[in-house]
């Protein structure tokens, strides 16, 4: 059933505890309420991106002046993946900067990384920008479990953050990935100057896809010097919890992930997010170009909340 913006707006503005109760009830119908899925992410190719995303330090069009780094070798990637698995991570994500894969040779290297990480007993995820149907099929054959391709924000606000692509371009790649039988990880970033209405429209867009994303990451903007977005009005913590709850209600069977910016949330706010339906987190100390949580901090929080870490049994 198609979700209307008006219905989602009404849900978002439920009395706070009614909203949390509604989301939590839906969550326990579909997931173990005491379990979270943990991911790690590694930048396997950094910087030098031709896209002009105003929030990203890797864009050559921003003023962050990030040094371009070539693609990592396979053994370096596997070393990071092994360490992640030792920490209890079940999904290992590999990110390559750029609008798309710049050469067949680079793409083949990514496929080899996917095969090798999968052989370690981890779920695999990559984010490579735009894909062709043939590339999506090849990634599926290599053992890829998830493809990350965020829609970033609402269709109406999109022109404020990027001009080198459109939100329809993003949707086309999502459809290509889903057609190939790979799970999609797609969400957005909040705190870039958009309104709560924009945030709601972003979730409505995702909820109205033919197939819901299997994972919906919500990122709080981490302002990087040299980038062009203004975080002078960061999202209110209670509004962020409302976003988590709305995502859970609109996409009941999707993992809802607290991604970048989690280190700015108090333990109490994180606990509210988990109660409201967040059941996926990044554990790595670095999320591409920004800091994240220290692993021992997460472990202490999980212990206090009686949270178990989901294991991959693929």
C-alpha positions as CSV (number, residue, x, y, z in Angstrom):
1,X,0.0,0.0,0.0
2,X,1.4,3.4,-1.0
3,X,2.4,5.6,1.9
4,X,1.3,9.2,1.7
5,X,3.3,12.1,3.0
6,X,0.3,13.3,5.0
7,X,0.0,9.9,6.7
8,X,3.7,9.8,7.5
9,X,3.6,13.4,8.8
10,X,0.7,12.4,11.1
11,X,2.7,9.4,12.5
12,X,5.8,11.5,13.0
13,X,3.8,14.0,15.1
14,X,2.2,11.3,17.3
15,X,2.6,12.1,21.0
16,X,6.2,11.0,21.7
17,X,5.5,8.0,23.9
18,X,2.6,6.8,21.6
19,X,5.1,7.0,18.7
20,X,7.7,5.0,20.5
21,X,5.2,2.4,21.7
22,X,3.8,1.9,18.2
23,X,7.2,1.5,16.7
24,X,8.4,-0.8,19.4
25,X,5.4,-3.1,19.0
26,X,6.1,-3.3,15.3
27,X,9.7,-4.0,16.0
28,X,9.1,-6.9,18.3
29,X,6.8,-8.5,15.7
30,X,9.6,-8.6,13.2
31,X,12.9,-8.7,15.1
32,X,14.5,-9.8,18.4
33,X,14.1,-6.6,20.5
34,X,17.4,-7.5,22.4
35,X,19.5,-7.9,19.3
36,X,21.5,-5.5,17.1
37,X,23.4,-6.1,13.9
38,X,26.9,-4.7,13.8
39,X,28.8,-3.5,10.7
40,X,32.3,-2.3,10.0
41,X,33.2,-0.1,7.0
42,X,36.5,0.4,5.3
43,X,37.4,2.9,2.6
44,X,39.1,0.8,0.0
45,X,39.6,3.8,-2.4
46,X,39.6,7.3,-1.0
47,X,39.2,10.8,-2.4
48,X,39.3,12.3,-5.9
49,X,35.5,12.0,-6.5
50,X,34.1,14.0,-9.4
51,X,30.7,14.3,-7.7
52,X,29.9,17.6,-6.0
53,X,28.0,16.3,-2.9
54,X,28.2,19.3,-0.6
55,X,28.6,17.1,2.6
56,X,31.5,15.0,1.4
57,X,35.2,15.5,2.1
58,X,36.1,13.2,-0.8
59,X,34.7,15.5,-3.5
60,X,37.3,17.4,-5.5
61,X,34.8,20.2,-5.8
62,X,34.8,20.8,-2.0
63,X,37.5,22.6,-0.1
64,X,38.4,19.7,2.2
65,X,41.6,19.0,0.2
66,X,41.5,15.3,1.1
67,X,44.5,13.5,-0.5
68,X,43.5,10.9,-3.1
69,X,44.5,7.4,-2.2
70,X,44.6,4.5,-4.6
71,X,42.7,1.3,-4.1
72,X,43.9,-0.9,-1.2
73,X,45.4,-4.3,-1.9
74,X,43.4,-7.4,-1.1
75,X,45.5,-8.4,1.9
76,X,45.1,-5.0,3.6
77,X,41.3,-5.3,3.2
78,X,41.3,-8.9,4.6
79,X,43.4,-7.8,7.5
80,X,40.7,-5.2,8.4
81,X,38.0,-7.7,7.8
82,X,39.6,-10.3,10.1
83,X,39.9,-7.7,12.9
84,X,36.3,-6.7,12.5
85,X,35.1,-10.3,12.8
86,X,37.2,-10.7,16.0
87,X,35.2,-7.8,17.4
88,X,31.9,-9.5,16.7
89,X,31.1,-7.7,13.5
90,X,28.8,-9.6,11.1
91,X,28.8,-7.4,8.1
92,X,31.9,-5.8,6.4
93,X,31.4,-2.9,4.1
94,X,33.8,-1.7,1.5
95,X,33.5,1.8,0.0
96,X,35.2,3.1,-3.1
97,X,35.0,6.9,-3.8
98,X,33.8,8.1,-7.2
99,X,30.7,8.4,-9.4
100,X,31.2,4.8,-10.5
101,X,33.9,2.3,-11.0
102,X,36.5,4.1,-13.3
103,X,37.8,0.9,-14.9
104,X,37.1,-2.8,-15.3
105,X,40.3,-3.6,-13.6
106,X,39.2,-1.8,-10.4
107,X,35.8,-3.4,-10.6
108,X,37.4,-6.9,-10.8
109,X,39.5,-6.0,-7.7
110,X,36.3,-5.2,-5.8
111,X,34.8,-8.5,-6.9
112,X,37.8,-10.3,-5.5
113,X,37.5,-8.5,-2.2
114,X,33.8,-9.5,-2.0
115,X,34.7,-13.2,-2.6
116,X,37.5,-13.1,-0.1
117,X,35.6,-11.3,2.7
118,X,32.6,-13.6,2.2
119,X,35.0,-16.6,2.6
120,X,35.8,-15.3,6.0
121,X,32.2,-15.9,7.1
122,X,31.1,-12.3,7.0
123,X,28.2,-10.6,5.2
124,X,29.5,-8.4,2.5
125,X,28.5,-4.9,1.5
126,X,30.0,-2.4,-1.0
127,X,29.2,1.2,-2.1
128,X,30.6,2.0,-5.5
129,X,28.3,4.7,-6.8
130,X,26.3,4.0,-10.0
131,X,26.1,0.5,-11.4
132,X,25.2,-1.1,-14.6
133,X,23.1,-4.3,-14.7
134,X,26.1,-6.4,-15.7
135,X,28.1,-5.0,-12.7
136,X,25.2,-5.7,-10.3
137,X,25.0,-9.3,-11.6
138,X,28.7,-9.8,-11.3
139,X,28.7,-8.6,-7.7
140,X,25.8,-10.9,-6.9
141,X,27.8,-13.8,-8.4
142,X,30.8,-12.8,-6.4
143,X,28.8,-13.2,-3.2
144,X,27.7,-9.7,-2.4
145,X,25.0,-9.5,0.2
146,X,24.3,-5.7,0.4
147,X,24.8,-2.7,-1.8
148,X,24.8,0.7,-0.1
149,X,23.3,3.6,-2.2
150,X,21.7,6.3,-0.1
151,X,19.0,8.6,-1.5
152,X,20.5,11.3,0.9
153,X,17.5,13.5,1.4
154,X,14.0,14.4,0.0
155,X,13.5,14.9,-3.8
156,X,12.6,18.5,-3.1
157,X,15.8,19.3,-1.2
158,X,18.1,17.3,-3.3
159,X,19.3,20.1,-5.5
160,X,20.8,21.8,-2.4
161,X,23.3,19.0,-1.9
162,X,24.3,17.8,-5.4
163,X,24.1,19.0,-9.0
164,X,26.1,16.3,-10.7
165,X,23.4,13.7,-10.2
166,X,19.6,13.6,-9.4
167,X,17.7,11.5,-6.9
168,X,16.2,9.6,-9.9
169,X,19.7,8.5,-10.8
170,X,20.0,7.1,-7.3
171,X,16.7,5.3,-7.6
172,X,17.7,3.7,-10.9
173,X,20.7,2.1,-9.4
174,X,18.7,0.9,-6.4
175,X,16.3,-0.8,-8.8
176,X,19.2,-2.4,-10.8
177,X,20.7,-3.8,-7.6
178,X,17.3,-5.2,-6.4
179,X,16.7,-6.7,-9.8
180,X,20.0,-8.6,-9.5
181,X,18.9,-10.1,-6.2
182,X,21.2,-8.1,-3.9
183,X,19.9,-6.5,-0.7
184,X,19.8,-2.7,-0.8
185,X,21.1,-0.5,2.1
186,X,19.6,3.0,1.5
187,X,18.9,5.9,3.8
188,X,20.1,9.4,4.1
189,X,21.7,12.2,6.0
190,X,19.9,14.6,8.4
191,X,21.1,18.0,9.6
192,X,22.1,19.5,6.2
193,X,19.6,22.4,6.4
194,X,16.6,20.4,5.5
195,X,13.3,20.5,7.4
196,X,11.5,17.7,9.3
197,X,9.1,17.6,6.3
198,X,12.1,16.8,4.0
199,X,13.2,14.0,6.3
200,X,9.8,12.5,6.3
201,X,9.6,12.7,2.5
202,X,12.9,10.9,2.3
203,X,11.5,8.0,4.3
204,X,8.2,8.0,2.3
205,X,10.3,7.7,-0.9
206,X,12.1,4.7,0.5
207,X,8.9,3.1,1.9
208,X,7.2,3.5,-1.5
209,X,9.9,1.6,-3.5
210,X,8.7,-1.6,-5.0
211,X,10.8,-3.4,-2.4
212,X,11.8,-1.8,0.8
213,X,15.6,-1.4,1.4
214,X,16.7,-4.3,3.6
215,X,18.7,-1.8,5.7
216,X,17.9,1.9,6.2
217,X,20.9,3.9,7.6
218,X,20.2,7.3,9.1
219,X,23.2,9.5,9.3
220,X,23.5,12.7,11.5
221,X,25.7,15.1,9.5
222,X,29.2,15.4,10.7
223,X,30.4,18.8,9.5
224,X,33.8,18.5,7.9
225,X,35.9,21.7,7.4
226,X,35.9,22.6,3.7
227,X,32.5,21.0,2.9
228,X,29.6,23.3,1.9
229,X,26.7,22.2,4.1
230,X,25.8,24.2,7.1
231,X,25.0,22.3,10.3
232,X,24.2,25.4,12.3
233,X,20.8,23.8,13.0
234,X,21.6,20.2,13.7
235,X,18.6,17.8,14.1
236,X,17.1,17.8,17.6
237,X,17.8,14.5,19.4
238,X,14.0,13.9,20.0
239,X,13.4,14.5,16.3
240,X,16.1,12.0,15.4
241,X,14.4,9.4,17.6
242,X,11.1,10.2,15.8
243,X,12.9,9.6,12.5
244,X,14.0,6.1,13.8
245,X,10.5,5.3,14.9
246,X,8.9,6.5,11.7
247,X,11.4,4.4,9.6
248,X,10.5,1.3,11.7
249,X,6.8,1.9,11.3
250,X,6.9,2.5,7.5
251,X,9.4,-0.3,6.8
252,X,8.7,-3.0,9.4
253,X,11.0,-5.7,8.2
254,X,14.0,-3.5,7.3
255,X,17.0,-3.1,9.6
256,X,17.1,0.5,10.8
257,X,20.7,1.7,11.3
258,X,22.1,4.5,13.3
259,X,25.1,5.4,11.1
260,X,27.4,8.5,11.1
261,X,27.0,10.9,14.0
262,X,26.2,8.3,16.6
263,X,29.1,9.6,18.7
264,X,27.2,12.8,19.2
265,X,24.2,11.0,20.8
266,X,24.1,10.4,24.5
267,X,23.7,6.8,25.8
268,X,20.1,7.6,26.8
269,X,19.3,8.9,23.3
270,X,20.8,5.8,21.8
271,X,18.8,3.6,24.1
272,X,15.6,5.4,23.0
273,X,16.6,4.9,19.3
274,X,17.0,1.1,20.0
275,X,13.7,1.0,21.8
276,X,12.1,2.8,18.8
277,X,13.3,0.2,16.3
278,X,17.0,0.9,15.5
279,X,18.6,-2.5,15.3
280,X,21.8,-2.0,13.3
281,X,25.0,0.0,14.1
282,X,28.5,0.7,12.8
283,X,31.1,-0.3,15.3
284,X,34.2,0.9,13.4
285,X,36.2,3.8,15.0
286,X,36.2,5.5,11.6
287,X,33.3,5.9,9.2
288,X,35.2,6.6,6.0
289,X,36.4,10.2,6.8
290,X,34.7,10.9,10.2
291,X,35.1,9.5,13.7
292,X,32.7,7.0,15.2
293,X,32.4,5.1,18.4
294,X,35.2,3.2,20.2
295,X,34.3,-0.5,20.4
296,X,34.7,-0.8,24.1
297,X,32.2,2.0,24.6
298,X,29.6,0.1,22.6
299,X,30.2,-3.1,24.5
300,X,29.6,-1.3,27.8
301,X,26.4,0.2,26.5
302,X,25.2,-3.2,25.1
303,X,25.8,-4.8,28.5
304,X,23.8,-2.1,30.3
305,X,20.9,-2.6,27.9
306,X,21.1,-6.4,27.8
307,X,21.7,-6.2,24.1
308,X,23.0,-9.1,22.1
309,X,25.1,-8.8,19.0
310,X,23.5,-10.6,16.0
311,X,25.6,-13.3,14.4
312,X,25.9,-14.0,10.7
313,X,24.9,-17.6,9.9
314,X,25.2,-17.5,6.2
